[in-house]
Amino acid sequence: MGVKGLQYFMETCCADTCVPVDLKQMAVDHVKAHPDRTATVVVDGMACLRYWYRCQAWVHGGQWQEYMHILQEFVDAFSAAGILLVFFFDGTVEDQKRSEWVKRRLRVNQDIARIFQHIKTHGQQPNSRDLFCLPSGLATFSRFALKSLGQETRCSVREGDYEISNYALSHNCMGILGQDTDFVIYNTVPYLSINKLCLTNMTTVLFSRERLCQGLKLHMTDLPLLACLLGNDVVSEQQMQRLRNSALASFRKKHRQVQGDKVYAVADFINVHHPSTGATFGLSSLSLVEEEKEALEKGIRIYLLPGQTSPWLESSRLVPESVCLMGKFVPGDILQAALEKHTRAECFLVYNVLYDGVVECSNTLEDEDEVELPPQAVLYLPVRERIYGLLLPLQPDCSGQTVSVKEWFVFPGNPLKEPTRVTPKPLNNLKGPPDLMALWFRTDPEVKAVQTSTLLDVFDLYEFTEELKRFDSPLIAVMCLVTYIAIQARQLSLEDVDAYLSQAVCVRLKSFGEMQQLWTPVVDPRAVQLGSLFVRGLTYLIAANSACGFPFPMGELMPWKTFDGLLFHSKYLQAHSGCPKEELLEGNCDFSKPHRAFVLAKYLIDSPLGCLCSCLSESWCWKPAGGAASPSTADRADCNTEMRDPWRLMICIEKEDTSCITAHGRSSDSSPELQHTTSTVIDQDIQREEGIISHHDGPSLKTKQH
């Protein structure tokens, strides 16, 4: 990111621009110079993700508790040094940077393909940081993680580097911590390297724009032109190729070839054509074709903060802000509330939909050769359609225009040549258009129930609103996603569901130390994709929570409350190897305090195939491990259609009605003895949970029968 080749040039060819600094001493000096202010560092969160995610396991879906521990250590180190942190995350991708964004996403897709090839060949994740991919959703969850640690966290509404530079300058901050040479070009506070940061002694490297100007014999106001001629995210290298070639040819006539001569040549080119004293416009002296002139003018303007000018431009007019394309469809109060929550990093996706109707999703660890599991962008499309239907009008306007959302979603096979237009869809159980004003602004108890049922309707679980209220938010999150994935992913097996549910039970009860001891003997590529599928689902869950007025606390829906990649992977391997259920659940089947969700999870894991098939008879998505054929239509007709999904089981458990479970547990290959065992197990599970009998009473769990 940033200016092409500038980071390498400063570190290798102009080393005096890289100044080692002691952050503690910088803070002391800053407070002395500004007694009325706390030493504050603005952190480019997007640039820090690789530094923060130092967990050894990354391919399994994310080690989220360990990641939270790392973030806490990071925050504590700066706090101990007397430094306040303000975190910024990119909240949008501007049109002028879209082409560069697409190039990077397609390049990462190639890396992901190589990662899966390595896994299939070696049965392990790659151990090289050159072949590495951050866990899915890391940027999204990091902003909520930092807020939960009490940190000021912001989300940008325009180019993130611009907002960071402007905030740091206007608030007289001590520095910007990141890894992007654009911060050398902006005339703002000092730029500090996250890659060189050592938390143990609080030292790093300051990349000095003043020393860079001295070494290149440039003025500070020339740096934006230097960046554009070298190439950046807005002005491509190809657009300026002619001018750079001309500059190199002239430079090499006067100087012997040296390392970094491209940067020196461009700087010399700028000096030769620099506007004379008093001139207000210098680009005309560069003999530019019209396309080059337009690109340079646009590129220079993105670096000008409020009140700043450039001798290379005819006027100091700033880059115009983007237009709110959806404003005519959205009430002003809703748009303002969405803006405020977005900038405070309190919501996800909603503002982008309401402002300009453009959303994007970066790379996910998905195997391009996997034919059974759909890409997450495809699997969760119905959820997104219903979220858009909550936020935007469903009917054409008076001019006949139909509203749609432009999606830039990365997945294997999508060339990203243009966005996909997605039309908002209505919720299945909502009568009339949604009342966003009520969902977002009313605080009476009745609206909380409406918010909850609306969110569940987004995931097509409306009819189980009352039953799900009995559980806490993290378990509701797991139940929503596992059910949704099971219905949408036609080739999900019982063992896959066993893995999802058992890890959800066990992750809540393990200490950080126990999580640190987790490992898997082998990495399964299918489990990798299933882990990413669940974590991506959590991002849509928090988007739905945002759209519905926050029926659940955001912190309760985060992956560190619901998921651990290594734990899920180990449960997946255990489930597919026929591991006994007691071992899969690690004995976590009964507790001193009643919690029926664990009984539900245990029952779902212990259910025979026929019972679970009957639970989902409407869509018939379940498939036995090993690829056995689905039952016939006649077999489906034998299943009681009153019980079409796992939440019917929960209703029976809540009512302590095991007869309905037994009745709906019949299948063509289940014996009366098995049905009796199922009924007995559930009945005794409920009694044990209520403290009526001990854990050791009653029969042991039966191995799943296919």
C-alpha positions in Angstrom: 0.0 0.0 0.0 1.0 3.6 -0.3 3.6 4.9 -2.8 5.2 2.3 -5.1 8.8 1.6 -4.0 9.1 4.5 -1.5 9.2 2.3 1.6 12.1 0.3 0.1 13.9 3.4 -1.0 13.7 5.0 2.5 14.9 1.9 4.2 17.6 0.9 1.7 18.8 3.9 -0.2 18.1 6.8 2.1 18.6 5.2 5.5 18.9 8.5 7.4 15.2 9.0 6.8 14.5 6.1 9.2 15.0 7.4 12.7 14.9 5.1 15.7 12.7 6.5 18.4 11.7 5.8 22.0 8.0 6.2 22.3 8.1 6.8 26.1 10.5 9.6 25.6 8.5 11.0 22.7 5.4 11.0 24.9 7.3 12.9 27.6 8.6 15.5 25.1 5.2 15.8 23.5 3.5 16.6 26.9 6.2 19.1 27.7 5.6 20.9 24.4 1.8 20.6 24.8 1.0 20.7 28.6 -2.8 20.8 27.9 -2.8 17.5 25.9 -2.3 13.8 26.5 0.3 12.2 24.2 -2.0 10.5 21.6 -1.1 8.1 18.8 -3.5 7.5 15.9 -3.4 3.9 14.9 -4.1 2.7 11.3 -6.0 -0.4 12.3 -6.0 -2.0 8.9 -2.2 -1.8 8.7 -1.8 -3.4 12.1 -3.8 -6.6 11.6 -0.8 -8.7 10.6 1.2 -7.3 13.5 -1.6 -8.1 15.9 -2.5 -11.5 14.6 0.5 -13.4 15.8 -1.4 -16.6 16.7 0.5 -19.6 15.4 -2.7 -21.1 14.0 -4.5 -19.0 11.4 -5.9 -21.3 8.8 -8.6 -22.9 11.0 -10.9 -19.8 11.3 -9.1 -17.8 14.0 -7.9 -18.1 17.5 -10.1 -15.4 18.9 -9.5 -15.6 22.6 -5.7 -15.6 22.0 -6.2 -12.6 19.6 -8.1 -10.7 22.3 -5.2 -11.4 24.7 -2.7 -10.0 22.2 -4.8 -6.8 21.7 -5.0 -6.4 25.5 -1.2 -6.6 25.8 -0.9 -4.0 23.0 -3.2 -1.6 24.7 -1.7 -2.1 28.1 1.9 -1.4 26.8 0.9 2.0 25.4 -1.2 2.8 28.5 1.8 2.1 30.7 3.9 4.5 28.6 1.3 7.2 29.1 0.1 7.1 25.5 -3.5 7.4 24.5 -4.5 5.4 21.4 -7.2 6.3 18.8 -7.9 3.5 16.3 -9.2 4.0 12.7 -10.5 1.4 10.4 -11.5 1.7 6.7 -15.2 2.0 6.5 -15.5 2.2 2.7 -13.6 1.7 -0.5 -13.7 4.9 -2.6 -14.3 4.6 -6.4 -10.9 6.0 -7.2 -9.3 3.1 -5.4 -11.6 0.3 -6.5 -9.3 -0.9 -9.3 -6.4 -1.3 -7.0 -8.6 -3.0 -4.4 -9.7 -5.5 -7.1 -6.1 -6.2 -8.1 -5.1 -7.0 -4.5 -8.2 -9.2 -3.9 -7.5 -11.2 -7.0 -3.9 -11.6 -6.0 -4.9 -12.8 -2.6 -7.2 -15.3 -4.3 -4.2 -16.8 -5.9 -2.4 -17.0 -2.6 -5.5 -18.8 -1.1 -5.5 -21.3 -3.9 -1.8 -22.0 -3.1 -2.6 -22.3 0.6 -5.3 -25.0 -0.1 -2.9 -26.8 -2.4 -0.3 -26.9 0.4 -2.9 -28.2 2.9 -4.0 -31.0 0.5 -0.4 -31.9 -0.2 1.1 -31.7 3.3 -2.0 -31.9 5.6 -0.7 -28.8 7.5 -1.0 -25.1 7.3 1.9 -23.3 5.5 4.6 -22.2 8.0 5.8 -19.3 5.9 4.5 -15.8 6.4 4.9 -15.4 2.6 2.0 -17.9 2.2 -0.4 -16.5 4.8 -3.9 -15.2 5.0 -5.5 -13.4 7.8 -8.6 -15.1 9.3 -11.9 -14.1 7.7 -13.5 -11.0 9.2 -10.5 -10.0 11.2 -10.8 -6.3 10.3 -14.5 -6.2 11.1 -14.1 -8.0 14.5 -11.0 -6.0 15.5 -12.8 -2.7 15.7 -15.4 -4.3 18.1 -12.6 -6.0 20.0 -10.8 -2.7 20.7 -14.1 -1.0 21.7 -14.7 -3.8 24.2 -11.2 -3.0 25.6 -12.3 0.5 26.2 -10.5 2.1 23.3 -11.7 4.9 21.1 -12.3 3.3 17.8 -13.5 5.0 14.6 -14.6 3.9 11.2 -13.9 6.1 8.1 -16.6 7.4 5.8 -14.0 8.3 3.1 -10.4 7.4 2.3 -9.0 6.0 5.6 -5.5 7.5 5.2 -7.0 11.0 4.7 -9.2 10.8 7.8 -6.3 9.5 9.9 -3.9 12.2 8.7 -6.5 14.9 9.2 -7.6 13.7 12.6 -3.9 13.5 13.8 -3.1 16.9 12.6 -6.2 18.7 13.8 -5.9 17.1 17.3 -2.2 17.8 17.5 -1.4 14.1 18.1 2.1 12.7 18.8 2.2 10.4 15.7 0.5 8.0 13.3 1.2 4.3 13.8 0.9 2.3 10.6 2.7 0.8 7.6 1.8 3.0 4.7 4.1 5.5 3.0 1.1 7.7 2.1 1.6 9.0 5.7 5.0 10.3 4.6 3.3 12.2 1.8 0.6 13.8 3.8 1.8 17.0 5.6 0.7 15.8 9.0 2.2 14.5 12.3 5.2 12.0 12.4 4.7 8.6 10.8 5.7 5.6 13.1 6.2 2.1 11.8 4.1 -0.7 13.3 6.4 -3.3 11.7 9.4 -2.0 13.6 7.5 -1.7 16.9 9.0 -3.5 19.9 6.5 -3.5 22.8 9.0 -4.7 25.4 11.0 -1.5 25.2 8.5 0.7 23.3 10.7 1.6 20.4 10.1 1.9 16.7 11.2 3.7 13.6 10.0 7.2 12.6 10.0 7.7 8.8 10.9 11.4 8.4 9.3 13.3 5.6 11.6 16.3 6.5 14.7 14.2 5.9 13.3 12.7 2.8 12.8 16.2 1.4 16.3 17.1 2.3 17.8 14.1 0.6 15.8 14.6 -2.6 16.1 18.4 -2.5 12.3 18.8 -2.6 9.8 21.0 -0.8 7.2 19.4 1.5 4.5 20.6 -1.0 6.3 18.5 -3.8 5.7 15.2 -2.1 2.2 14.6 -3.4 3.5 15.0 -7.0 6.4 12.6 -6.2 3.9 10.1 -5.0 1.7 10.4 -8.1 4.7 10.1 -10.5 5.9 7.0 -8.7 2.4 5.5 -8.6 0.0 5.0 -5.8 -3.5 3.6 -5.2 -5.1 6.4 -7.3 -2.6 7.1 -10.0 -1.3 3.8 -11.4 2.3 3.2 -12.4 1.2 2.6 -15.9 -0.4 6.0 -16.2 2.9 7.7 -15.4 5.2 5.3 -17.2 6.0 7.8 -20.0 7.0 10.6 -17.6 9.1 8.3 -15.5 11.0 7.0 -18.5 11.7 10.5 -19.6 12.9 11.4 -16.1 15.2 8.3 -15.9 16.7 9.0 -19.3 17.5 12.6 -18.3 18.9 11.6 -14.9 21.2 8.9 -16.3 22.7 11.4 -18.7 23.9 13.4 -15.7 24.5 10.8 -13.1 25.9 7.3 -12.9 23.4 4.6 -12.2 22.7 4.2 -8.5 20.4 2.1 -6.4 17.0 3.8 -6.1 17.7 5.9 -9.2 14.0 5.8 -10.1 13.1 7.9 -7.1 16.1 10.2 -7.5 15.2 10.7 -11.2 11.6 11.6 -10.5 12.8 14.0 -7.7 15.3 15.6 -10.2 12.5 15.9 -12.8 10.3 17.8 -10.3 13.2 20.1 -9.4 13.9 20.9 -13.0 10.2 21.8 -13.7 9.4 23.4 -10.4 7.2 26.5 -10.6 9.1 29.7 -10.4 8.7 32.0 -7.4 5.2 33.4 -7.3 3.8 30.9 -9.8 0.5 29.3 -8.7 0.3 26.5 -11.2 3.2 24.2 -12.3 1.7 21.1 -14.0 1.5 23.1 -17.3 5.4 23.0 -17.4 5.5 19.2 -17.5 4.2 18.9 -21.1 1.4 16.5 -20.2 -1.2 14.9 -22.3 -4.8 15.5 -21.0 -5.1 12.1 -19.4 -1.9 12.5 -17.4 -2.9 16.0 -16.3 -6.3 14.9 -15.0 -4.7 11.9 -13.2 -2.0 14.1 -11.5 -4.5 16.8 -10.5 -6.8 14.2 -8.9 -3.9 12.4 -7.3 -2.3 15.5 -5.8 -5.7 16.7 -4.4 -6.2 13.5 -2.3 -3.1 14.5 -0.2 -4.3 18.0 0.6 -5.8 18.3 4.0 -8.2 21.2 4.9 -6.4 24.6 4.6 -3.4 23.1 2.6 -2.5 24.2 -0.9 -0.1 22.9 -3.7 2.0 25.0 -6.0 1.3 22.4 -8.7 -2.4 23.0 -8.8 -4.4 25.9 -10.3 -6.5 26.1 -7.2 -6.7 24.6 -3.7 -10.0 23.0 -4.3 -10.3 19.8 -2.3 -11.5 16.5 -3.6 -15.3 16.6 -3.4 -16.9 14.3 -1.0 -19.0 11.4 -2.3 -22.8 11.9 -2.8 -25.4 10.2 -0.7 -27.1 8.3 -3.5 -29.7 6.7 -1.2 -30.7 9.9 0.6 -34.0 10.2 -1.2 -35.1 6.7 0.0 -34.0 7.1 3.6 -35.3 9.3 6.4 -32.8 11.9 7.5 -32.9 10.8 11.1 -32.1 7.2 10.1 -29.2 8.3 7.9 -27.8 10.5 10.6 -28.1 7.8 13.2 -26.4 5.3 10.8 -23.6 7.8 10.2 -22.9 8.4 13.9 -22.9 4.7 14.7 -20.7 3.9 11.7 -18.1 6.6 12.6 -18.0 5.3 16.2 -17.5 1.7 14.9 -20.7 0.6 16.6 -22.4 -1.1 13.6 -21.5 -2.9 10.5 -22.7 -2.7 6.8 -25.8 -0.6 7.5 -24.3 2.8 6.7 -22.8 1.7 3.4 -26.1 0.4 2.3 -28.0 3.5 3.3 -25.4 6.0 2.0 -24.5 4.9 -1.5 -25.7 1.3 -1.7 -22.2 -0.1 -2.2 -20.8 -2.9 0.0 -17.8 -5.1 -0.3 -16.4 -8.2 1.3 -12.7 -9.1 1.1 -11.2 -12.6 0.7 -12.3 -15.6 2.6 -10.4 -18.9 3.0 -12.4 -20.9 0.4 -11.2 -23.7 -1.7 -11.8 -23.0 -5.4 -12.0 -26.8 -6.0 -14.6 -27.4 -3.4 -17.9 -28.3 -5.2 -20.0 -29.3 -2.2 -19.8 -26.2 -0.1 -21.0 -22.9 -1.7 -18.9 -19.8 -1.3 -19.9 -17.7 1.7 -21.0 -14.8 -0.6 -23.5 -17.2 -2.3 -24.6 -19.0 0.9 -25.5 -15.9 2.8 -27.0 -14.0 -0.1 -30.6 -14.5 1.1 -29.6 -13.0 4.5 -28.2 -9.9 2.8 -31.2 -9.6 0.6 -33.5 -9.4 3.6 -31.1 -7.0 5.4 -31.3 -4.7 2.4 -35.1 -5.2 2.4 -35.2 -3.9 6.0 -33.2 -0.8 5.1 -34.4 0.2 1.6 -37.7 0.4 -0.2 -38.9 -2.8 -1.9 -41.1 -1.1 -4.5 -40.1 1.0 -7.4 -40.2 4.8 -6.9 -42.6 7.1 -8.7 -40.2 7.1 -11.7 -40.2 3.4 -11.9 -36.6 3.1 -10.5 -36.0 -0.1 -8.5 -33.4 0.2 -5.7 -30.5 -2.3 -5.7 -27.3 -2.7 -3.8 -24.0 -3.0 -5.6 -21.9 -5.9 -4.1 -18.2 -6.3 -4.6 -17.8 -9.7 -3.0 -14.7 -11.8 -3.4 -15.0 -15.5 -4.0 -13.4 -18.1 -6.3 -14.6 -17.6 -9.9 -15.7 -14.0 -9.5 -13.5 -11.8 -11.8 -14.7 -8.6 -10.0 -15.0 -6.8 -13.4 -18.2 -5.2 -12.1 -20.4 -5.3 -9.0 -23.3 -7.6 -8.6 -26.6 -5.8 -8.2 -28.7 -7.3 -5.5 -32.4 -6.4 -5.1 -33.8 -6.0 -1.6 -36.2 -8.8 -0.5 -39.0 -8.7 2.1 -38.9 -10.6 5.3 -41.2 -13.7 5.3 -43.2 -12.8 8.3 -43.3 -9.0 8.3 -46.6 -7.4 7.7 -46.2 -4.3 5.7 -43.0 -2.2 5.2 -40.5 -2.3 8.1 -40.7 0.6 10.6 -37.0 1.6 11.0 -37.9 4.6 13.1 -39.5 2.3 15.7 -36.8 -0.4 15.5 -34.0 2.2 15.9 -35.4 4.8 18.3 -38.1 3.3 20.5 -37.0 2.0 23.8 -40.1 0.4 25.3 -40.0 -3.3 26.1 -42.4 -4.2 23.3 -40.0 -3.0 20.6 -37.3 -5.2 22.0 -39.4 -8.2 21.2 -40.0 -6.9 17.7 -36.3 -6.3 17.1 -35.5 -9.8 18.2 -38.2 -11.5 16.0 -37.1 -9.3 13.1 -33.5 -10.4 13.3 -34.6 -14.0 13.5 -36.8 -13.5 10.5 -33.7 -12.4 8.6 -32.3 -15.9 9.2 -35.7 -17.5 8.5 -36.2 -18.5 12.2 -39.1 -16.2 13.1 -41.4 -18.9 14.4 -38.9 -19.8 17.1 -38.6 -16.4 18.6 -40.2 -17.3 21.9 -38.2 -20.5 22.3 -34.9 -18.8 21.5 -35.4 -16.1 24.1 -34.7 -18.7 26.8 -31.0 -18.8 25.7 -28.2 -16.3 26.0 -27.0 -14.3 23.0 -23.9 -16.3 22.1 -25.9 -19.5 22.0 -28.6 -17.8 19.9 -25.8 -16.7 17.5 -24.6 -20.3 17.1 -28.1 -21.8 16.8 -29.0 -19.3 14.1 -25.9 -19.9 12.0 -25.7 -23.6 12.3 -29.4 -24.0 11.4 -29.0 -21.6 8.5 -25.8 -23.2 7.2 -27.4 -26.6 7.5 -30.4 -25.6 5.4 -28.4 -23.7 2.8 -25.4 -26.0 2.4 -27.0 -29.0 0.8 -24.0 -31.3 1.4 -23.5 -30.6 5.1 -23.2 -33.9 7.1 -24.2 -34.8 10.6 -20.6 -34.9 11.6 -20.2 -31.3 10.5 -23.1 -30.3 12.7 -21.7 -32.3 15.5 -18.4 -30.3 15.2 -20.2 -27.0 15.1 -22.4 -27.7 18.2 -19.8 -29.5 20.3 -17.3 -26.6 19.9 -20.0 -24.1 20.8 -20.6 -26.0 24.0 -16.9 -26.5 24.9 -15.5 -23.0 23.9 -17.5 -21.3 26.6 -15.9 -23.4 29.4 -12.2 -23.4 28.4 -9.8 -21.1 30.0 -7.2 -19.1 28.0 -4.5 -21.5 29.2 -6.5 -24.5 28.0 -7.0 -22.8 24.6 -3.3 -22.4 24.3 -2.8 -26.2 24.6 -5.1 -27.0 21.6 -3.6 -28.6 18.5 -4.6 -30.8 15.6 -2.5 -33.6 14.1 -3.7 -32.7 10.6 -5.4 -29.9 8.8 -8.5 -30.8 6.7 -9.3 -28.4 3.8 -13.0 -28.9 4.2 -12.9 -28.1 7.9 -10.9 -24.9 7.0 -13.7 -23.7 4.7 -16.4 -24.7 7.2 -14.6 -22.6 9.9 -14.4 -19.6 7.6 -18.1 -20.1 6.7 -19.2 -19.8 10.3 -17.0 -16.8 11.1 -18.3 -14.9 8.0 -21.8 -15.8 9.1 -21.1 -13.9 12.3 -20.3 -10.7 10.3 -23.8 -11.0 8.7 -25.3 -11.6 12.1 -23.9 -8.4 13.5 -25.0 -6.6 10.3 -28.5 -7.9 10.9 -28.3 -6.9 14.6 -27.3 -3.4 13.4 -30.2 -3.2 11.0 -32.7 -4.4 13.5 -31.8 -1.8 16.2 -29.5 -4.0 18.3 -31.8 -6.5 20.0 -28.6 -8.3 21.2 -25.5 -6.6 22.7 -22.8 -6.6 19.9 -20.2 -8.0 22.2 -22.2 -11.1 22.8 -22.1 -12.0 19.1 -18.4 -11.9 18.6 -16.2 -14.9 17.7 -14.3 -14.9 21.0 -17.7 -15.7 22.6 -18.8 -18.3 20.1 -15.9 -19.8 18.2 -12.3 -21.0 18.2 -10.8 -22.3 15.0 -8.5 -25.0 16.5 -11.2 -26.2 18.8 -13.6 -26.5 15.9 -11.0 -28.2 13.8 -10.3 -30.8 16.5 -14.1 -31.4 16.9 -14.4 -31.9 13.2 -11.7 -34.5 13.1 -13.1 -36.2 16.1 -16.7 -36.2 14.7 -15.6 -37.6 11.4 -13.5 -40.4 13.0 -16.5 -41.7 15.0 -15.5 -40.2 18.3 -17.8 -41.2 21.2 -20.1 -38.4 22.1 -19.0 -38.1 25.7 -15.5 -37.4 24.4 -16.8 -34.9 21.8 -18.6 -32.9 24.4 -15.7 -33.4 26.9 -18.3 -34.3 29.6 -20.0 -30.9 29.4 -23.5 -32.4 29.4 -24.7 -31.3 32.8 -24.2 -28.3 35.0 -25.2 -27.2 38.5 -27.2 -24.3 36.9 -29.8 -25.4 34.4 -29.0 -24.5 30.8 -31.2 -26.3 28.3 -29.2 -25.2 25.3 -26.5 -27.7 26.3 -29.1 -30.4 26.5 -30.3 -29.4 23.0 -26.8 -29.5 21.7 -26.1 -32.8 23.3 -29.4 -34.2 21.9 -28.7 -32.9 18.4 -25.2 -34.5 18.5 -26.6 -37.8 19.8 -29.6 -38.0 17.4 -29.7 -40.8 14.7 -29.6 -39.7 11.1 -33.3 -40.5 10.5 -34.4 -38.1 13.3 -32.3 -35.2 12.0 -33.5 -35.9 8.4 -37.1 -35.7 9.6 -36.3 -32.4 11.3 -35.3 -31.0 8.0 -37.7 -32.9 5.8 -38.8 -29.7 4.0 -35.4 -28.9 2.4 -33.8 -32.3 2.9 -30.4 -30.9 3.1 -28.8 -33.5 5.4 -26.5 -36.1 3.9 -24.7 -38.9 5.7 -20.9 -38.9 5.8 -19.5 -40.9 3.0 -21.8 -39.6 0.3 -24.8 -41.9 0.8 -27.8 -41.0 -1.3 -30.7 -39.0 0.2 -33.9 -40.8 1.1 -36.6 -41.0 -1.5 -39.7 -38.9 -1.7 -41.7 -41.7 -0.2 -39.3 -41.8 2.7 -39.7 -38.1 3.2 -43.5 -38.4 3.3 -43.2 -40.8 6.2 -41.5 -38.0 8.2 -43.8 -35.9 10.3 -43.9 -32.5 8.5 -44.8 -30.8 11.7 -41.1 -31.0 12.7 -39.0 -29.5 9.9 -36.0 -28.3 11.7 -33.9 -28.8 14.9 -35.7 -26.0 16.8 -38.8 -28.3 17.1 -36.5 -30.4 19.2 -35.8 -27.4 21.4 -39.5 -26.9 21.9 -40.0 -30.4 23.0 -37.0 -30.1 25.4 -38.3 -26.9 26.8 -41.7 -28.6 27.5 -39.9 -31.7 28.8 -42.0 -33.5 26.2 -39.8 -36.5 25.1 -42.7 -38.2 23.4 -42.7 -35.8 20.5 -38.9 -36.2 20.2 -39.3 -40.0 20.1 -42.1 -39.8 17.6 -40.2 -37.6 15.2 -37.1 -39.7 15.7 -38.4 -42.6 13.7 -36.8 -43.5 10.4 -36.8 -46.5 8.2 -33.6 -47.8 9.7 -34.2 -46.9 13.4 -35.3 -49.7 15.7 -37.8 -49.4 18.6 -34.8 -50.0 20.9 -33.0 -47.0 19.4 -36.1 -44.8 19.7 -36.5 -45.9 23.3 -32.8 -45.1 24.0 -33.2 -41.6 22.5 -36.2 -40.9 24.7 -34.5 -42.2 27.8 -31.3 -40.2 27.1 -33.2 -36.9 26.7 -35.4 -37.5 29.7 -32.4 -38.3 31.9 -30.4 -35.3 30.4 -33.2 -33.0 31.5 -33.4 -34.5 34.9 -29.6 -34.4 35.4 -29.6 -30.8 34.2 -32.2 -30.0 36.9 -30.1 -31.8 39.4 -32.5 -34.7 39.9 -30.0 -37.4 39.1 -26.2 -37.5 38.9 -24.2 -37.5 35.8 -23.2 -41.1 36.1 -26.7 -42.5 36.2 -28.4 -43.8 33.1 -27.1 -45.2 29.8 -24.1 -43.8 28.0 -24.6 -42.0 24.7 -24.9 -44.2 21.6 -22.8 -43.9 18.6 -24.6 -42.2 15.7 -26.1 -44.8 13.4 -26.2 -44.3 9.6 
